[in-house]
């Protein structure tokens, strides 16, 4: 018979930890001992690592790996190997010519080759500038070199080839795509702010509206409140009187209403008859025959006509002399007239300015109409004499601060005036008649 062996490992029996003595004997303190051993080793080497500064543990490697740099320096691109000529023989060269270039050294820049002609021309221009008192060639070259270096630095930053350890701060535009793109609000122009009205935001109430006013102040406040109510009642009565039906028309009867017109018609007819009778009487003689009377004027003689012409000429001459005399008098008083006209114009201009100023002040004190409704102020809050509290314990809070601020905004023309809006049905109410005759039993 073959004996089967079990491949499973037997679990280690857990020691008993019942009691303080057994716990101390069988507890596993290996990890604690290892940690203490590490701390002792760190103290022997100069102190624990978690208490040292970052500069004592790390350093910044700015040099890099020289081997990698050397490897990249001697490596060749594949494109260069393809374009490399297959023949080892040098190409055919042209005949040797005189060297037409010279080296130009500029501080801050690389040594460059320049044409002799250009160098001679530049030297000539530099000498001319020196003679006229302009800047030297060296200063111009230094300025040009500085501009070129600045341009190269900006170009290197733009391409990403900037120095990582440079002192200048580089603007990071990497998060540009993360910004939420939305329309910018319209910028308000920097203009002097003018209030719509000159009404203050918080108006002081009358002295008589206090919780403990004096007798005179309280009486004046009551009088003002009564005057406001009387003015409202008077205006209301005047409006109702215009719109009401006059009661005097109901007291008139038909004879009184239509009698006056009949009497007037009779008087007109009687006057017409009297006029016709008088005309008939005048047009008849004793014999009863009518004659037409012709009123004719006697013909004037030539002497009378000449006399009238001379009189008319004298009158015209006298009128002309009077006009000339008046004109001469006015010419003598031309300075006074001009001064009077100037004074009158100044007075009129001053009156116009005063009216305009008063109108502007009145418009600033008044509430402007911004919507379909006009602003209506609340009546004056004042208590009667018997309602005044005797002490602060009996004082009751009155009014609504929110309503007061809301009405103040309307009065200062900051928002339009509002009226309570009642709830309306969105559909027309239907009336249905039940068919009782169908349910007849």
MIPA-133989 format. One record per residue: residue in one letter; x, y, z of N, C-alpha, C in turn. Coordinates in pm, whole numbers, plus 50000, padded with zeros to 5 digits. Example, Ala and Ser with C-alpha at 12.3 -4.5 7.8 and 13.67 -1.06 7.14 Angstrom:
# residues 2
a513194943150780512304955050780513204967050780s512854977550708513674989450714512905000350787
END
This chain:
# residues 441
x500844988150000500005000050000500885012450000x500395022349923501125035149919500535044750017x501405051550086500955061050188500945075050127x499805081750130499675095250076500175105350178x501075113950131501625124350219500925137550191x500635145250291499955158250277500985169050245x500645177150140501545188050098501275201150171x500205201850247499865214250316500745216050438x501165228850458502005231950575501135234450695x501635230550804500885232050928501115245950984x500015252651023500105266051079500815265851212x501605276351231502315277251358501325280751468x501495274351578500575276651690500865290151752x499825297851779499975310951841500215309251990x501235315952038501475314852183500385321952262x500245317952380499225323852466499675337552514x498745346952513499015360452561498075364152675x497625354152742496705356552852497495360852974x497265372253017497975377453132499125386253092x499555394853184500605404453154501955397553138x502195387353217503485380353211503635372853080x502545365653038502595358352911502685367952793x502035379452803502095389552695503525394552675x504205397452785505585402252776506505391452722x506195379052750507055368052708506865364652562x505635364952513505325360052379505065371152275x505065384152313504805394752216506005396352122x505745399751994506785401351892507205415951887x508445418751926508975432451927510125433851828x510085425951722511195426251625511235439551549x510075444351502510055457051426510485468851511x510155468651639510565479551727512075479451745x512645467351763514085466451780514815470751653x514265467251535514905471351410514885486551394x513785492751430513695507351418514675514151514x514775508851636515725514651731517165512751683x517435501351621518775498751569519115508651456x518135511551369518365521451262518615535351319x517875539251422518075552351482519475553351544x519925542651610521265542951670522335544051561x522105536951449523075537751339523125551751281x521955558251263521925571951210522585581851305x522405579851436523055588851532524575587251528x525035575251504526485573351494527045579851367x526215580551261526665586251134526455601251123x525915607651225525745622151220524375627151258x523485618651301522165623051342521075616651258x519825616751307518705610751232518435618351102x518015610951000517795617250869516575626450867x515535623150943514315631250936514475644751005x515595646551077515815659451142516795668251064x517375662950956518315670750877517585679050772x518215690050731517635698750628517815692550490x517055697750393517145692350257518505694850194x519135706150229520445709150170521515699250215x521345693350336522325683650385522135669950324x520965667550264520685654350208520765654050056x520395665349989520315665449844521155676949789x521475676249662522155687049592521625687449449x521725699049387521225701049252522345698649152x522145689249064523135685848963522925694648841x523755704648825523655713948713524595710148597x525545701448621526535698048518526005687548422x525285677548471524805666948384525855656048364x525495646048289526375634648263527275637848144x528575637748167529535641048060529555630347952x529315617747989529355606847892528235608347790x527045611847838525905613747746526155625547653x526725636347708527015648047626528045644647519x529085636847555530115633047457529535623947350x528635614947390528035605647295527195613147191x526395622947237525565630647144526395639847056x527555644147107528385653347031529015646446910x529425633946924530105626846816529145618746730x527895617946768526945610146688526525618146564x526255611346456525865617546330524425613846297x523755623246232522385620646191522355611746069x521255604746053521105595845939521065603545807x520465615445810520375623545689521745628145642x522655630845743524015634745706524775623245643x524545611245692525205599645634524725596945492x523425599645467522885597445332523455607545234x523555620245278524055630845190525575630945179x526255622845254527725622645248528185617145112x529095623845044529535618844912530225605244924x529965597044825530535583444826532015583344789x532445593444711533835593944668534685601044773x535885596144790536795602144887537675612844824x537585614644691538395624644624537795638444644x538625648644663538095662244678537585667744545x536655677244553536095683044433537055692444365x536715696044239537555705044161537375719044217x538475725444250538425738944306538745749144199x538245761244219538525772144126539885777944158x540305787044070541605793144091541555802144215x542705803444273542795811444395542695826244361x541935833044439541745847444420542165854744547x542305867544531542685875544647541545875844748x541915875544872540915875244980540215888744987x538875888044971538095900644970537295902645098x537555894345201536815895545327537785897545441x537305903445544538095905545665537255901245785x537905898545897537225894746020536775907246095x535545906446141534975917646219534675912446358x535275918446457535065914346596534215924946666x533085920446719532165929246794532005923346933x532195931047038532055925447174530645920247199x530585908047250529295901847278528775893347166x529435893447049528975885746934530115877046881x529735868046792530735859446731531555867246627x532755862046600533605868146497533025864746360x532805875046280532165873146150533095877846038x532805872545918533515876645797532685887245726x533315898245689532625909145621533415913345499x532725919245403533365923845281534225936045309x535375936645238536255948145257535575961045215x534795960245108534095972245060533145977645165x532405968445228531475972845333532205978445453x533335972245489534095977245604534615991245577x535135993545455535636006945420534506017145424x533336013245371532196022445370531736025545512x531746015445599531326017645738532316026745810x533606024645786534606033345849534456047745803x534166049445675533976063045622532776069845688x531676062445699530486068045765530756070945912x531516062245978531826064546119532666077146138x533646079146049534446091346058533596103746038x532666102945944531786114445918530926117446040x530426107046106529616109246226530436115146340x531686110546351532536116246455532826130946429x532986134546303533236148646271532026157346300x530836152346279529606160146303529136159346447x529846152546535529466151846675528506140746707x528346130846618527436119746644528126109546734x527416098946766527936088546853529036080846782x529926075146857531046067646800530566054346745x531456048346661531106035546601531046024646707x531926025646806531916015546911530636015746991x530146027747026528886028747101527726023447019x527716026646888526636021546802526706006446792x527956001146782528095986546774527645979846903x528015985847016527585980247144526055980447156x525435991347115523965992147121523335981747029x523905980146909523405970046816523585955946872x524725953546936524965940446996523995937747111x523745948147190522805946347302521405943047252x520945950047146519625947247090519565933147032x520635929046965520655915646906520625904847014x521385907047123521375897347233520005896447299x519355908047314517995907947372517025900747280x517175902847150516305896047054516525881047057x517795876847065518095862547073517545856347201x517675863647310517165858347438515655856247432x514925866047375513475864547363513115853247269x513885851947160513615841147065513875827547129x514915826647210515215814047278514125810547379x513625820547450512525817947543511275813347470x511025819347355509835815647279509935801347227x511135797047186511325783547134511465773147245x511595777347370511745767747479513175764747513x514135771347449515535768647477516135778147579x515345782747674515845792147773516615784747882x517385792347956518195786648064517315783448183x517395770948230516545766748341516915773648470x518215777048484518695782848610518855797948600x518205804148503518315818648488517545825548600x517965837648629517325845348737516015851348691x515915854848562514695861348512513525851648517x512365856948553511145848848560510575847048421x510155835048393509565831848263508075829748282x507275836248199505825834948209505405821348156x504665814248236504205800848199502835802048134x502785798648005501515798947932500945785047910x501415775447988500965761647966499515759548006x499015767948098497635766248144496655775048068x497065779847951496185788947876494925781847829x495085769047792493915761647742492935758147853x493375759447980492495756148092491565767648127x491875779648084491045791148120489725790648045x488675794648115487335794648056487225806547962x486905803847838486755814647740485315819347739x485115831947769483785837947766483915852747734x482825858647698482835872747658483135881547777x483995891347754484345900547861483265911147877x483005915448000481995925948019482475939247963x481525947447928481845960647873482435969347983x483565975347954484225983748052483525997248060x483156000948180482456013648201483436025148185x483086035448109484006046848094484176054348225x485356059548242485686066848364485156081148353x483876082748385483216095748377482726099848515x482506112748536481966116948666480566111348688x480376105548804479096099048836478116109748882x476986110748814475946120248851474716112348895x474196116049008473016109349059471786113848980x470796105048962469596109048888468866120648954x468826120749086468156131349160469026135449277x468716147149332469446152049449468776147949579x467826138749573467136134149694468096125449774x468266127949903469176119649983468656105449997x469586096150021469196082050034468366079750160x468726086650267467986085350394467496099250431x466206101150425465616114050459465246114350607x465546125550669465196127050810463716130450822x463056123550913461636126050935461436138951015x460196143051024459856155151099460136153051248x460466164151315460746163051459459546158051536x458346161051486457146156751558456846142051545x457556134851456457336120451441458146112251539x458866118651631459656111551729458756104351830x459346094851904458536087652005458266096352127x459066106952146458836116052258459066130352210x458166135552124458386149052069457906159752166x458346171952137457816183252214456406186652164x455706194552241454316197652207454226205452076x455096215552059455046223651937455416215551813x456466207251824456856198951709455746189251672x455096183351772454036173651743452836180551679x452516192551722451396199851663451696203651517x452956207751490453326210951352453266198651263x453696187251316453626174951238452176171251208x451296172651308449866169851285449286179351182x449686192051187449166201851092449626198350949x450876194250935451356190350802450606178150749x450366168350837449626156450795448196159950755x447576169050831446196173150798446166180650665x447166189250641447216196650515447356187150396x448166176650411448306166850303446986159850274x446276155750379445006148750359443956158050298x443936170750343442966180350289443246182750141x444526183850103444866185849962444426173849878x444606161849930444166149849857442656149649842x441916152849949440456152849942439956163549846x440596175349848440176186049758440386182049612x441516176149582441776171749445440796160749403x440476151949496439536141149464438136146849437x437696156249521436386162449500436346170149368x437426177049336437466184549211437346175149090x438026163749097437966154048988436566148048976x435956144549091434606138849088433586149049038x433806161649071432886172049026432936173748875x434136172248818434246173148673433576161448603x433666149848663433146137848598431686135148632x431136141848733429766138848778428736146048689x427506141148694426386147148620425826158748702x425676170848644425166182248723423726179948768x423476181548897422136179148952421156190248915x421626202048872420716212948837419866209548715x420376200948628419596197448509418356189248544x418376181948654417206174148693416096183048747x416416194848802415406203848859414696212248754x415196212748631414576220648525413426212948461x412256219948442411136213648372411206217248223x410266212148146410296214348002410036228947966x409096235448040408776249448008409976258448033x410676255948148411836264248179412986261748081x413146248748044414266245047956414076249947814x412796248547762412526252347623411906266247610x411476272947721410796285847713411716297047670x412916297047714413856307747681414116308447531x414256297047470414526296947326413326301947247x412066298647294410876303647224410776318647234x411046324247353410986338847371412006345847282x413206339947272414226346247187413796346147042x413176335146996412706334646857411606344946833x410686346546930409616356446914410186370546908x411176373646993411786386946992412466389746859x413146379646804413816381546675412796384046565x411676376446566410646378446464410006392246477x409786396846603409176409946623410086421046573x411406419746600412346429946553412386430346400x412316418546337412306418346190411046424946135x409916422646202408676428946156408696443946171x409226448846283409326463346304410226469746199x411296463146165412196468746063411526469445928x410746458945894410056459045765408976469945762x408276471845873407236482245880407826496145865x408956498445935409596511545925410086514145784x410596504045718411076505845580409906508845486x408776502045509407616504645423407066518545446x407086523145571406576536545601407436547245537x408766545345542409656555245484409586555645332x409236544345273409236543745126407906548145064x406966552145146405666556345093405416571045122x404776578045028404396592045048402946592845095x402466604845101401066606745142400106600545042x400536600244917399636594544815399646579444814x400516573444893400616558844894401496553444786x402256561844720403156557244614404586556744668x405306546944625406696545244670407626552644576x408666559244635409666566444556411066562444604x411996562244512413396559244546414136572344563x414746573844686415456586244715416926584644676x417446593444598418826593344554419586604544623x420586601044701421386610944771422616613744686x422746625644635423866629344549424616640844611x426006641044593426846651744645427066662244535x427226674944583427466685744486428866684844431x429056688044307430356687044242431266698244292x432566694144327433506703744380434086712144267x434406724244309435026733244211436526730944207x437176737144109438616735544094439356742044210x438826753144262439466759844377439426750944500x438286743844520438176734944635439166723244624x439296717844503440236706644486441676711344512x442026723044461443376728244484443636730644633x442606735744700442736738244844442966725144920x442226714544881442416701544947443796695744917x444286697644795445616692844761446686700044841x446526713644855447506721044934447466716745081x446266714145134446146709845273446786695945292x446586686945198447186673645208448706674345198x449206683445112450656684945100451246690445228x450546700345290451026705845417451036695045526x449996686745528449946676045629451096666045610x451366662645481452476653545456453806659645497x453956672545468455196679345506455346680045657x454236682945726454296683445872454616669645930x454016659145872454286645445919455746641645895x456286645845780457676643045750458596650245847x458266663045878459086670545973459036664346113x457846659646151457746653146282458606640346287x458576632646179459386620346175460876623646178x461296634046103462706637846104463126642846241x462246650546304462566655546438462686644046538x461746634346527461806622746617463066614446591x463436612946462464636605346428465886612346480x465926625846466467086633246516467186631946668x466036632446734466046630846880466546616946919x466106606946843466556593346873468036591546844x468526598146737469956597446708470776603846819x470266614846874470966621246985470966612247109x469906604147122469796595147238470226580947203x471076579547099471466566147055472256558747164x473136565847233473896559447340473006554547452x472026563047490471106559047596470246547047554x469786547447427468966536347378469776523347375x471026524447327471876512447322472136507147462x472376516147556472606511847693471356505447753x470186511247723468936505547774468676491647714x468956490347583468766477247519469716466947578x470976471147602471956461847661471526457647801x471066467347880470586464048014469386454648010x468476457147916467306448547903467716434247864x468696433247770469166419947731469846412847848x470616420447926471266414348042470236409448144x469206417648166468156413548260467446401048210x467126400848079466466389148023467356376748030x468656378548001469586367148010469696362148153x469746371348248469816367448389468546360248432x467396365248389466146358548421466086344548359x466576343448235466596330348169467506320548244x468686325348287469596316548362468976312448495x468316321848562467666318448689466556308148668x465746310148561464686300448534465266286748502x466336286748421466976273948388467546267148512x468186275048598468746269448721467656264048812x466566271748826465456266948909464836254348850x464736254048716464166242048653465056229948676x466386231948666467296220748691467216216048836x467196225648930467076221749071465756214749098x464696219549034463396213249053463386199148995x464026197548877464066184148817464906174548901x465956179848969466756171249056466006167449183x465146176249230464376173049351463176164349322x462726164149196461546156349161461936142249122x460946133449131461136119449092460806117948944x461746111948870461526110048727460656097848702x459916098348595459046087148559459816077848466x460076065948515460856056148440460006045348378x458766043748422457916033048371456506037948346x455566028748335454176032848308453466038948427x454016037348548453356042248668454156053748727x453436062848793454066074048862454276070549008x455286076749067455596073849207454606080949298x454106073649396453196079049496453816076849633x454096087849700454726086749832453706082949937x454176076750042453306072750152452926084850235x451796084350302451426095650390452386096850507x452396108350566453306111150677452936102750798x453946096250857453726087850976453786096651100x452656098851161452586106651285451466101051370x451686100451498450706095051591449896106351653x448686102751693447856112451763448386114751904x447866125151966448366128652099448066117652200x446866111852189446506101352286447236088252259x447836086652140448536074252108450026074752141x450536086252183451956087152216452266078852340x453346070752338453666062352455454226070852569x453916066352690454416073452808455846069452843x456286057852800457636053052831458106044052717x459376040552723459936031752620459386017652629x458876013652746458306000252760457035998852677x456296009652661455046009252585455246012352437x456496015052396456776018352256456636005952169x455926007352059455695996151967456425998851835x457035988651778457715990651648456705993051537x456986002751453456096006251343456906007351214x456206005451103456836006750972457565994050931x458075994550809458795983250751460055988650684x461205984150731462465989350680462665985550533x462275973450495462425969150356461565977750263x460315980250304459425988550223459956002850213x460516007750323461066021350323462236022450225x463126012650222464256012850128463786011149984x462766002849965462236000549830461626013449774x460856020349857460256033049813461316043849794x462396043349874463476053049858464166051349723x464356038849679464946036449547464046041749436x462726040149453461796045349353461806060649352x461846066649470461806081249478463066087549420x464216080849433465476086149380465676082649233x464656076849169464676073549025465756063348992x466056054549085466996043649058466296031549000x465036029449036464216018848978462866024848945x462106018148859460806023148819459786020948930x458746029248931457686027949029456856015449001x456456008649107455715996349094454385997549167x453415989649123452105988949187451805974249212x450975971149312450625957149337449905951049217x450325939149181449755932049067448925920449120x447645920649089446755909949135446905897749045x446635886349102446755873849028445595872448931x445905869048808444885867648704444855853348653x443675849448606443535836148548444155835848409x444815824948378445445823648247444445819448139x443285814848178442305810348080440955816548115x440085816748021438755822348042437875812048111x437165816648212436305807648287435105803448201x434855790548197433755785348117432575781848208x431395784348158430165780848230429485769348156x429265758448227428645746548170427295744148235x426365739548158425025736548208424855721348212x424505716348329424335701848344423055697348274x423115685548218421975680048145421095672348243x420275679648314419405672948411418325664748342x417945668948222416855661748155417285647748113x418625645748102419095632448064419045622748182x419085628448305419045619848422417655619348484x416665621348403415285621148453414855606648479x414225604648594413735591248631412225591748648
END
